Amino acid sequence: MFTIEMLPANEGDAIWIEYGSNPIRRILIDCGRKTAYRAVADRLDDLRELTFELFVLTHVDADHIAGAVPLLQDQRFGPDRVGDVWFNGWRHLNGQHRDENESVRVLGAKQGEFFGAVLRERNYPWNENFSGFGVVVDEEEELPRVELADGMVLTLLGPTKDKLSEMRDRWESDLISADPEKQIEPGDWERALELLGRDRRHGPDILSAGHEGPILVEELAEVPFNADGSEPNGSSISFLAEFDGKAVLFAGDAHAPQLASSVQRLIKARGLDGRLSLDALKMAHHGSARNNSYELLELLDCRRYLLSSNGSRHHHPDPETLARVLTINEDGVEFCFNYKSDESLPWADETLKSKHKYSAIYPEGSEGLRVSL
């Protein structure tokens, strides 16, 4: 068994993966906003012995981390329920190992400070698959490979060291606050925990302009690619997950050129002829046209595309992205949406599906989708 569930996370990501049987193993990627945290916590309530092999916090954008901060504090979760947490903090941007004395300055933006402070306070495993160092790709070495229990193999594709370096200054500047009452210095764990204690938005629950007009794929496919330049997105963790002959690329919010470069390296290292075969692609940045270039998509032999967003705030997925997919693949493409939204529902048009030979999968209700490979 290998299933991927895109939980309701508003415009963000909360990806629940299950694989194997007897026992079923689990991986959680990001935790969206607080709605996603509650969806995860409800499951923890229902099954008290539930554990995760891995929890990946790809980067510190609010639509990925806002629900993760209360999850770490929730008594239904805890260090004994997760094998490792992948998260790149301030020390990792500086190439530093975990210091048990914590004498180095740690972490960046406010939510990152909160997340790291709780990881440390509650003694969660932190990047132990990487001996406490950053979850990062070295362009001079082989792509890191991590094997989880029962044969799940993860090949890290990003970020690279230069992307983490670009994030360093941004992370420092994001901590600057006009209000001295809310100021945090990098690495001030006690201060972060103090502010977190006053911040209800990031606390755990108490226990007990979309596309308008017709879709014209041919015209959309001609829209030039304008690369994402966001430092947080560039620092996003991305990886290939392989189990029982199935392969899925989880792209996070990665920059397309960097991800394409790592995919090319993997293709070369494996001696593949042309493209990397996938059973699914969790599209980068919720299907943003700025993170899914022709260069990247043409490297992938894939028919199933996973799209996680309710379309709020940034109106993802962009129609240009789906048009690029349909231009590259002649037929048999499947788009899997975890919300019925103004951005996703136009792709349910029967005439459009017939013309471009694709299918569109939606939740049975209004939100959340489980895909079995």
C-alpha positions in Angstrom: 0.0 0.0 0.0 1.2 3.5 -0.9 -1.4 6.3 -0.4 -1.1 10.1 -0.5 -3.8 12.2 1.2 -3.9 16.0 0.6 -5.6 17.1 3.8 -7.7 20.3 3.8 -5.0 23.0 4.5 -6.7 26.0 2.9 -4.1 27.4 0.4 -1.3 25.4 1.9 0.0 21.8 2.2 -0.6 19.1 4.7 0.3 15.8 3.1 -0.5 12.5 4.9 1.3 9.5 3.5 0.7 5.9 4.4 2.7 2.9 3.1 3.2 -0.8 3.9 0.9 -3.0 5.9 1.1 -4.7 9.3 2.1 -2.2 10.5 1.1 0.7 8.4 3.9 3.4 8.3 3.2 7.1 8.0 4.9 10.3 6.9 3.6 13.8 7.3 4.7 16.7 5.1 3.9 20.2 6.4 0.8 21.1 8.4 -0.8 23.9 6.5 -2.7 26.4 8.6 -4.6 25.7 11.8 -7.4 23.8 10.0 -4.9 21.2 8.9 -3.5 20.9 12.4 -7.0 20.1 13.7 -7.5 17.5 11.0 -4.2 15.8 12.1 -5.0 16.1 15.8 -8.5 14.5 15.3 -6.8 11.4 13.9 -4.3 11.4 16.8 -7.3 11.5 19.1 -9.0 8.5 17.3 -5.9 6.4 17.3 -3.7 6.9 20.3 -0.9 4.5 19.2 -0.5 6.2 15.8 3.1 7.1 15.0 5.1 8.7 12.1 8.4 7.6 10.6 9.0 11.2 9.5 7.6 14.7 9.8 9.0 17.1 7.1 8.6 20.8 7.5 9.6 21.9 4.1 10.0 25.7 4.8 8.7 28.5 7.0 5.9 30.0 4.8 2.8 30.3 6.9 0.7 28.0 4.7 3.1 25.2 5.5 4.2 25.9 9.1 1.3 27.7 10.8 -0.4 24.4 11.7 2.9 22.7 12.5 3.7 24.9 15.5 0.5 24.0 17.5 0.9 20.4 16.4 4.3 20.1 18.1 2.9 21.5 21.3 -0.2 19.3 21.4 0.0 16.6 24.0 -1.6 14.1 21.5 1.6 14.5 19.5 5.1 14.3 20.9 8.7 13.1 20.4 7.7 9.5 21.0 5.3 9.5 18.1 7.8 10.6 15.3 11.0 9.0 14.2 12.6 12.2 12.9 11.7 15.8 12.0 13.3 17.4 9.0 13.5 21.2 9.3 16.3 23.6 8.3 16.8 26.2 11.0 19.3 29.0 11.5 22.3 26.9 12.3 21.6 24.8 9.2 21.7 27.9 7.0 25.2 28.4 8.5 26.2 24.8 7.9 26.3 24.0 11.6 25.6 20.8 13.5 23.3 20.6 16.5 25.1 21.9 19.5 23.9 20.3 22.7 24.8 23.5 24.6 22.9 25.5 22.0 25.5 28.3 22.2 25.0 29.2 18.5 22.3 31.5 17.4 19.4 29.5 15.9 16.5 29.9 13.5 15.0 32.7 11.5 11.5 34.1 11.1 9.1 34.2 14.0 7.2 30.9 13.2 10.6 29.2 12.6 11.7 30.4 16.0 8.6 29.1 17.6 8.9 25.7 15.7 12.6 25.3 16.7 12.0 26.4 20.3 9.3 23.7 20.7 11.5 21.1 19.0 14.2 21.8 21.5 12.1 22.2 24.6 10.2 18.9 24.0 13.3 17.1 22.8 12.0 16.1 19.4 14.4 14.2 17.1 15.7 16.9 14.7 17.4 16.1 11.3 18.8 12.9 12.9 18.8 11.3 9.4 21.4 13.9 8.6 23.3 13.6 11.9 21.8 16.9 13.0 23.2 18.8 10.0 21.0 20.5 7.5 18.7 18.7 5.1 20.5 19.9 2.0 21.9 18.8 -1.3 25.7 19.2 -2.0 26.2 19.8 -5.7 29.6 18.1 -5.5 28.3 14.9 -3.9 25.7 12.3 -4.6 22.1 13.1 -3.8 21.4 12.1 -0.2 19.4 8.9 0.2 17.5 7.9 3.3 15.8 4.5 3.9 12.9 4.4 6.3 11.3 1.4 7.9 10.0 -1.4 5.6 11.8 -0.2 2.5 10.6 3.4 1.8 13.5 5.2 0.2 13.7 9.0 0.0 16.1 10.7 -2.3 16.7 14.4 -1.4 16.5 16.8 -4.4 16.6 20.1 -2.6 17.4 22.6 -1.3 21.0 23.3 -2.3 23.5 25.1 -0.1 23.2 28.3 -2.2 19.4 28.4 -1.7 19.9 28.1 2.1 22.5 30.8 1.9 20.1 33.1 0.1 17.6 32.4 2.9 19.9 33.5 5.7 19.6 37.2 5.2 15.9 37.0 4.5 15.3 35.0 7.7 17.2 37.6 9.8 15.4 40.5 8.3 12.0 38.9 8.8 12.6 38.9 12.6 12.9 42.7 12.7 9.8 44.0 14.2 8.6 47.6 14.7 7.1 46.5 18.0 9.9 45.9 20.6 7.4 43.9 22.6 7.4 41.3 19.9 11.1 41.3 19.0 13.0 38.0 18.8 16.8 37.6 18.4 17.8 34.5 16.5 18.5 31.7 18.9 16.8 33.3 21.9 14.8 30.1 22.8 13.4 31.5 26.0 12.1 34.6 24.3 10.5 32.6 21.5 8.7 30.4 24.1 7.7 33.5 26.0 6.1 35.1 23.0 4.6 31.7 21.9 2.9 31.4 25.2 1.1 34.7 24.5 0.2 33.9 20.9 -3.1 32.1 20.7 -2.9 31.7 16.9 0.1 29.3 17.3 -1.1 27.5 20.4 -2.6 24.0 20.4 -6.3 23.4 20.9 -7.3 22.6 24.5 -7.5 18.9 24.8 -10.7 17.0 26.0 -8.7 36.7 -8.1 -9.2 33.3 -9.8 -8.9 32.6 -13.5 -11.8 34.3 -15.4 -13.2 33.4 -18.8 -12.9 30.2 -20.8 -9.7 28.0 -20.6 -7.8 28.2 -23.8 -5.0 25.7 -23.3 -3.0 26.6 -26.4 -2.9 30.3 -25.4 -2.1 29.6 -21.8 0.8 27.3 -22.8 2.4 30.2 -24.6 2.7 32.3 -21.5 6.4 32.9 -20.8 7.9 31.3 -17.6 8.6 33.8 -14.9 10.7 32.1 -12.2 9.9 32.4 -8.5 12.5 34.4 -6.6 11.2 33.9 -3.1 14.0 32.9 -0.6 11.6 30.8 1.6 10.4 28.9 -1.4 13.9 28.4 -2.6 14.9 26.9 0.7 12.1 24.3 0.5 12.8 20.6 1.1 11.9 18.4 -1.9 12.4 14.7 -2.4 11.6 11.6 -4.4 9.8 8.9 -2.4 10.0 5.3 -3.6 8.2 2.3 -2.2 7.1 -1.1 -3.6 7.9 -0.1 -7.2 6.1 3.2 -7.0 7.7 6.7 -7.2 6.3 10.1 -6.2 8.1 13.5 -6.3 7.1 15.8 -3.5 8.3 19.2 -4.7 7.3 21.5 -1.8 7.6 25.1 -3.0 11.0 24.5 -4.7 12.4 26.8 -7.4 12.0 25.1 -10.8 15.6 25.5 -12.0 17.1 24.1 -8.9 14.7 21.1 -8.8 15.2 20.5 -12.5 19.0 20.4 -11.9 18.6 17.8 -9.2 16.3 15.7 -11.3 18.8 15.8 -14.2 21.5 14.7 -11.7 19.3 11.8 -10.6 18.6 10.7 -14.2 22.3 10.7 -15.0 23.3 8.9 -11.8 20.7 6.1 -12.5 21.6 5.8 -16.2 18.1 6.6 -17.3 17.2 7.2 -20.9 15.6 10.6 -21.0 13.1 11.1 -18.2 12.4 10.1 -14.6 9.3 7.9 -14.4 6.8 8.9 -11.7 3.5 7.5 -10.5 2.6 11.0 -9.2 4.0 14.5 -8.9 2.9 16.7 -6.0 3.3 19.9 -8.0 5.6 22.6 -6.7 4.0 25.6 -4.9 0.4 24.4 -5.3 0.6 24.5 -9.1 2.1 28.0 -9.4 3.2 28.9 -12.9 6.4 30.4 -11.4 7.5 27.0 -10.0 6.6 24.5 -12.7 8.6 25.3 -15.9 8.7 23.4 -19.1 12.3 22.5 -18.3 11.2 20.7 -15.2 8.0 19.1 -16.4 9.7 17.7 -19.6 12.2 15.8 -17.4 9.3 13.8 -15.8 7.4 10.9 -17.3 4.3 11.4 -15.3 0.5 11.1 -15.8 -0.8 11.9 -12.3 -0.5 15.5 -10.9 -1.5 16.3 -7.3 -2.6 19.8 -6.5 -3.1 21.1 -3.0 -4.9 24.4 -2.6 -8.3 25.9 -2.1 -7.4 28.8 -4.4 -7.5 31.5 -1.6 -4.9 34.2 -1.4 -2.9 33.4 -4.5 -5.5 31.6 -6.7 -3.5 28.4 -7.2 -3.2 26.3 -9.3 -2.4 28.6 -12.2 -4.1 27.6 -15.4 -0.8 28.1 -17.2 0.8 25.3 -15.2 -1.9 22.8 -16.2 -1.7 23.9 -19.8 2.0 23.2 -19.8 1.4 19.7 -18.5 -1.2 19.1 -21.3 1.1 20.4 -23.9 3.9 18.1 -22.9 1.7 15.0 -22.5 -0.5 14.0 -25.4 -3.1 12.1 -23.4 -3.9 10.2 -20.3 -3.1 13.0 -17.8 -4.9 13.0 -14.4 -5.3 16.1 -12.3 -6.1 15.4 -8.6 -7.4 18.4 -6.7 -8.0 18.4 -2.9 -10.6 21.2 -3.1 -13.5 22.1 -5.3 -12.6 25.8 -6.0 -13.0 28.5 -8.5 -9.6 27.6 -9.8 -10.0 23.8 -10.0 -13.7 23.4 -11.1 -13.2 24.9 -14.6 -11.1 21.8 -15.4 -14.1 19.6 -14.9 -15.5 20.9 -18.2 -16.4 17.8 -20.3 -15.6 19.4 -23.6 -12.2 20.5 -22.4 -11.4 17.1 -21.0 -12.4 15.4 -24.2 -10.3 17.7 -26.4 -7.1 17.4 -24.3 -7.6 13.8 -23.2 -7.3 14.3 -19.5 -9.3 13.5 -16.3 -10.0 15.6 -13.3 -10.4 14.1 -9.8 -12.1 16.0 -7.0 -13.0 15.3 -3.4 -16.3 13.5 -2.8 -17.2 16.3 -0.3 -15.8 19.8 -0.6 -12.3 19.2 0.6 -9.5 16.7 1.1 -8.4 13.9 -1.3 -6.8 10.5 -0.9 -4.9 9.0 -3.8 -3.9 5.3 -3.9 -1.0 4.3 -6.1 
